[in-house]
């Protein structure tokens, strides 16, 4: 049972693996203890944003296939000054929810920084995560509830949430995605979705092509069809937790000897240079978010093939039933409009958004308007640094603000 979640720990380990030896932050930006989360659990606004002195609104939106998603809005700076710049839509990655944009103190977390710079901040939470578990007719304990992959995140969740913000504000917005949030964004853009509601897109730790992943456990999981086997056994969702992770890590380390397993975060994601250890210890108190097994199968298919395609049902007849053709259609990155402004932030030590894979993606965008494509490469950054590094506000977010201002 433990082996089936190997490929799912890509982001989870950012949350459960302490990093020692870094100076703790002094800001009062802490999550409640895990035992008290349930009692105080009234939404991200209450448990994180408002206690840091920011105005925050909770919103709900229903997708066309019935999932009820939560959105948080930060319409003012901490000073109380109302936003005077366009909305910014923040889309998280795998096994986390929108709170990932708020983990550091207000001077270091992108959500707070955007609000204090005059932007109208909207934080998304994908289906199945803590605050987006509702459905018009299904319950999370039903198999049918988990019958989705990242295809549905881009074709249902994003249009519903982005559309809600567009209608609510009457303005086009900037899109920011991290990790899986970049993949679903790119997929949507390649199919000409959302673009009429967006001003630009920033893609941090972009995952699109995945076959050059250098994270040994993740590569092994994809190559060995681990998520597929779980699905065949009737396991429709994965809810990682520390107990599962602990058992799993021991098995992985045994299998990967003589590789050094003293730093599991480095083993899975690459050496994140600049994450404060106190943040990681706090994150461990906030439960990892669930994802569907089918979603992990889809990602594993991307790892094995190196291609960006829709979900492969594994049988010619079933693919024809869904797509009208025997093989799943590709998401063609070259079809993204050449004039649409894109910002790429990627790191030299990222084992998930490997530099080779990012360069392949950029080569597919070779005809993009050069004035509309910005790259920020940080040699020492790995996967988690782009959302949690203590110096990201200088290395990533300052250039991002300049990109937004120009678009």
C-alpha positions in Angstrom: 0.0 0.0 0.0 2.8 2.4 0.8 4.5 2.1 -2.6 1.4 3.5 -4.4 1.9 6.9 -3.0 5.5 7.4 -4.1 4.7 9.7 -7.0 2.3 11.6 -4.9 4.9 12.9 -2.4 6.5 15.4 -4.8 4.9 18.4 -3.0 3.9 16.6 0.2 7.5 16.4 1.3 7.9 20.1 1.2 5.2 20.0 3.9 6.3 17.2 6.2 10.1 17.2 6.1 11.7 19.6 8.6 14.8 21.6 7.6 17.0 22.3 10.5 19.6 25.0 11.1 17.8 28.0 9.7 16.8 31.0 11.8 13.1 31.0 12.7 10.8 33.8 11.6 9.6 36.2 14.2 6.3 37.2 12.5 3.1 35.9 14.0 2.2 33.9 10.9 1.6 30.5 12.3 -1.1 27.9 11.6 -3.1 26.6 14.5 -1.8 23.3 16.1 -3.2 20.3 14.2 -5.4 19.4 17.1 -7.1 22.8 17.1 -7.5 23.2 13.3 -10.9 21.3 13.2 -12.4 23.5 16.0 -11.2 26.8 14.4 -11.5 25.6 10.8 -13.8 28.2 9.3 -11.7 28.9 6.2 -8.4 30.2 5.1 -9.5 33.8 5.7 -10.0 33.0 9.5 -7.1 30.7 10.1 -4.4 32.7 8.2 -5.3 36.0 6.5 -7.4 38.0 8.9 -5.1 37.3 11.9 -2.3 39.0 10.0 -4.4 42.2 9.7 -5.8 41.8 6.1 -9.4 42.0 4.9 -10.4 38.6 3.5 -13.6 37.4 1.8 -14.7 33.7 1.4 -16.4 32.9 -2.0 -17.9 29.7 -3.5 -18.2 28.7 -7.1 -19.8 25.6 -8.7 -18.2 23.9 -11.7 -20.2 22.6 -14.7 -19.6 19.0 -13.4 -20.9 19.9 -9.9 -17.8 20.5 -7.7 -18.2 23.3 -5.2 -14.9 25.2 -4.9 -13.8 27.9 -2.5 -12.0 31.1 -3.3 -10.5 33.6 -1.0 -10.3 37.3 -1.9 -7.9 39.9 -0.4 -9.3 43.2 -1.7 -7.2 45.5 0.4 -3.6 46.0 1.6 -2.9 45.5 5.3 -3.0 49.3 5.6 -6.7 49.2 4.6 -6.1 50.8 1.2 -8.4 49.3 -1.4 -6.8 47.5 -4.4 -6.2 49.9 -7.3 -4.6 47.3 -9.7 -6.1 44.4 -11.6 -7.0 41.1 -10.0 -4.4 38.3 -9.6 -5.5 34.7 -9.6 -3.3 32.3 -7.6 -3.4 28.6 -8.5 -1.7 26.1 -6.2 -0.1 22.7 -7.1 -0.5 19.1 -6.1 -1.3 18.0 -2.5 -1.6 21.6 -1.2 -4.3 24.2 -1.3 -4.4 28.0 -1.6 -2.8 28.4 1.8 0.6 27.7 0.2 0.7 31.3 -1.0 0.4 32.5 2.6 2.8 30.3 4.7 5.6 32.8 5.1 5.3 36.1 6.9 3.5 39.0 5.0 6.8 40.4 3.7 7.7 37.1 2.1 4.4 35.4 1.0 3.2 36.2 -2.5 -0.4 36.6 -1.5 0.3 39.3 1.1 2.9 41.0 -1.1 0.4 41.3 -4.0 -2.2 42.8 -1.7 0.2 45.3 -0.3 1.2 46.3 -3.8 -2.3 47.2 -4.7 -3.5 44.1 -6.4 -6.9 42.4 -5.9 -5.8 38.9 -4.8 -7.9 35.8 -5.5 -6.7 32.4 -4.1 -8.0 29.2 -5.7 -8.6 25.8 -4.1 -8.9 22.8 -6.4 -11.5 20.1 -6.1 -10.9 17.6 -3.3 -8.8 19.9 -1.2 -9.9 20.9 2.3 -12.2 23.8 1.4 -13.4 22.5 -2.0 -14.9 19.1 -1.0 -18.5 20.0 -1.9 -20.5 18.7 -4.8 -24.0 19.1 -5.9 -24.8 15.4 -5.9 -21.7 13.4 -4.9 -19.9 12.9 -1.5 -16.1 12.6 -1.1 -16.6 9.0 0.1 -18.1 8.0 -3.3 -15.8 6.6 -6.0 -17.4 8.8 -8.6 -16.4 11.9 -6.7 -12.7 11.1 -7.5 -13.2 10.3 -11.2 -11.0 13.1 -12.5 -7.5 14.0 -13.5 -5.8 17.3 -14.3 -7.8 17.3 -17.5 -10.8 18.2 -15.5 -8.9 20.7 -13.4 -8.2 22.7 -16.5 -11.5 22.2 -18.3 -13.8 22.7 -15.3 -12.1 24.1 -12.2 -10.2 26.9 -13.9 -13.0 28.2 -16.2 -15.4 28.2 -13.2 -13.0 30.0 -10.8 -11.4 32.4 -13.3 -14.9 33.1 -14.8 -16.2 33.9 -11.3 -13.5 36.4 -10.6 -13.9 38.0 -14.1 -17.6 38.4 -13.6 -17.3 39.6 -10.0 -14.7 42.3 -10.7 -15.4 43.1 -14.3 -11.6 43.0 -15.0 -9.1 40.8 -16.8 -6.6 39.3 -14.3 -3.1 38.1 -14.1 -2.7 34.3 -13.5 0.0 32.8 -11.3 0.5 29.0 -11.1 3.0 26.9 -9.2 3.9 23.3 -10.2 0.6 21.5 -11.2 -0.9 25.0 -11.4 1.4 25.7 -14.3 0.5 22.5 -16.2 -3.3 23.1 -16.0 -2.8 26.8 -17.0 -0.6 25.9 -20.0 -3.1 23.2 -21.0 -5.9 25.7 -20.9 -4.1 28.4 -22.8 -3.1 25.9 -25.5 -6.8 25.2 -26.1 -7.6 28.9 -26.2 -9.4 28.7 -22.8 -9.4 31.6 -20.3 -7.4 33.9 -22.5 -10.3 36.4 -22.9 -10.3 36.9 -19.2 -6.5 37.1 -18.6 -3.9 39.8 -18.9 -0.9 37.6 -18.5 0.3 34.3 -16.8 3.3 33.7 -14.5 4.4 30.1 -14.3 6.6 29.2 -11.3 8.4 25.8 -11.3 6.6 25.0 -14.5 5.9 21.3 -15.1 4.8 20.4 -18.6 7.2 17.9 -20.1 8.2 15.5 -17.3 10.4 12.7 -18.6 13.6 14.4 -17.5 12.6 14.4 -13.9 15.7 13.6 -11.8 13.8 12.9 -8.5 14.6 9.2 -8.1 11.5 8.1 -6.2 9.2 10.1 -8.5 10.8 8.7 -11.6 10.6 5.1 -10.2 6.9 5.5 -9.3 6.1 6.7 -12.8 8.1 4.0 -14.5 6.6 1.3 -12.4 2.9 2.3 -12.9 2.4 2.5 -9.1 -0.6 4.8 -9.3 -2.1 2.6 -12.0 -1.8 -0.4 -9.7 -3.6 1.5 -7.0 -6.4 2.3 -9.3 -6.8 -1.3 -10.4 -7.1 -2.2 -6.7 -10.0 0.2 -6.4 -8.2 3.0 -4.6 -9.7 6.1 -6.1 -8.1 8.8 -3.9 -4.9 9.4 -2.1 -4.8 11.2 1.3 -1.1 11.4 2.3 -0.3 11.7 5.9 2.8 11.5 8.1 2.3 7.9 9.0 2.0 6.8 5.4 4.9 9.0 4.4 7.2 7.7 7.2 6.6 4.1 6.2 7.0 4.9 2.6 10.3 6.8 3.0 11.9 3.9 4.8 11.0 1.6 1.9 12.2 4.2 -0.7 15.5 4.7 1.1 16.1 0.9 1.3 15.4 0.6 -2.4 17.7 3.6 -3.3 20.8 2.6 -1.3 23.5 3.8 -1.3 21.9 7.1 -2.0 21.9 9.5 1.0 18.5 9.7 2.6 19.3 12.0 5.4 17.5 14.9 3.6 14.3 13.6 2.1 13.2 17.0 0.8 16.4 17.1 -1.3 15.8 13.6 -2.5 12.4 14.2 -3.9 12.4 17.9 -5.0 16.0 18.9 -5.3 17.9 21.0 -2.7 15.6 23.9 -1.8 18.2 26.5 -0.8 16.2 29.1 1.1 13.1 27.7 2.9 12.9 28.6 6.6 12.8 25.4 8.7 10.2 26.9 11.0 7.8 27.2 8.1 8.1 23.5 7.2 7.4 22.5 10.8 4.3 24.6 10.8 3.2 23.2 7.5 3.4 19.7 8.9 0.5 20.7 11.2 -1.8 21.4 8.3 -3.0 18.2 6.8 -1.9 17.3 3.2 -4.7 17.7 0.7 -6.2 14.8 -1.1 -5.9 14.1 -4.8 -7.5 11.5 -7.1 -5.5 8.4 -8.0 -6.5 9.1 -11.6 -4.8 12.4 -11.4 -1.6 10.7 -10.3 -1.9 8.1 -13.1 -2.2 11.0 -15.6 1.0 12.6 -14.2 2.7 9.2 -14.4 1.8 8.9 -18.0 3.4 12.3 -18.6 6.6 11.1 -16.8 6.8 7.9 -18.9 6.1 9.4 -22.3 7.5 12.9 -22.0 4.4 14.1 -23.8 1.7 16.5 -22.7 -1.5 14.8 -23.6 -5.0 14.2 -22.3 -5.6 11.2 -20.0 -4.8 7.8 -21.7 -7.6 5.3 -20.8 -5.3 2.5 -21.9 -7.5 1.0 -24.5 -8.0 2.0 -28.1 -11.8 1.7 -27.8 -12.1 3.7 -24.7 -9.9 6.5 -26.1 -12.0 6.6 -29.2 -15.2 6.8 -27.0 -13.8 9.8 -25.2 -11.7 11.5 -27.9 -12.9 10.1 -31.2 -9.4 8.8 -31.9 -7.3 5.8 -30.6 -4.7 8.0 -28.8 -5.2 10.8 -26.4 -4.9 14.3 -28.1 -1.9 16.4 -27.2 -1.9 19.8 -25.6 0.0 21.8 -28.2 2.1 24.4 -26.4 3.0 26.1 -29.7 -0.7 27.0 -30.1 -0.6 29.4 -27.2 -1.1 32.8 -28.8 2.3 34.4 -29.5 1.2 37.8 -28.1 0.0 36.4 -24.7 2.4 37.6 -22.0 4.2 34.7 -20.2 6.6 34.8 -17.2 8.6 31.7 -16.4 10.4 31.2 -13.1 12.5 28.1 -12.8 15.5 26.8 -10.8 18.7 25.0 -11.5 18.3 22.4 -8.8 14.6 21.6 -9.3 14.3 17.8 -9.7 10.6 18.1 -10.7 10.6 21.0 -13.1 13.9 19.9 -14.5 15.8 22.5 -16.5 15.9 20.2 -19.5 12.2 19.8 -19.5 11.6 23.6 -19.1 14.0 24.2 -22.0 12.0 21.8 -24.1 8.8 23.7 -23.2 10.5 27.0 -24.1 11.7 25.6 -27.4 8.0 24.9 -28.3 7.4 28.6 -27.6 10.3 29.7 -29.8 8.0 31.7 -32.1 6.5 33.6 -29.1 6.8 37.3 -29.2 10.1 37.9 -27.4 8.8 41.0 -25.7 6.0 38.9 -24.2 8.1 36.1 -22.7 10.1 36.7 -19.6 12.4 34.2 -18.0 13.8 34.3 -14.5 16.3 31.5 -13.9 17.7 31.1 -10.3 20.6 28.6 -10.2 20.2 27.7 -6.6 16.4 27.3 -6.5 14.5 24.0 -6.3 10.8 23.3 -6.5 9.5 24.7 -3.2 11.7 27.8 -3.2 9.4 29.6 -5.7 6.6 29.7 -3.2 8.4 29.5 0.2 11.9 30.8 0.0 12.7 33.6 2.4 14.3 35.6 -0.5 11.8 34.9 -3.2 10.3 38.4 -2.7 13.5 39.8 -4.1 14.5 37.2 -6.6 11.1 36.2 -8.0 8.4 38.5 -6.9 10.1 41.8 -7.6 10.6 40.8 -11.3 7.0 39.5 -11.3 5.7 42.8 -10.2 7.6 44.5 -13.0 6.1 42.0 -15.4 2.6 42.7 -14.2 3.1 46.4 -14.4 4.2 46.0 -18.1 1.1 44.0 -18.9 
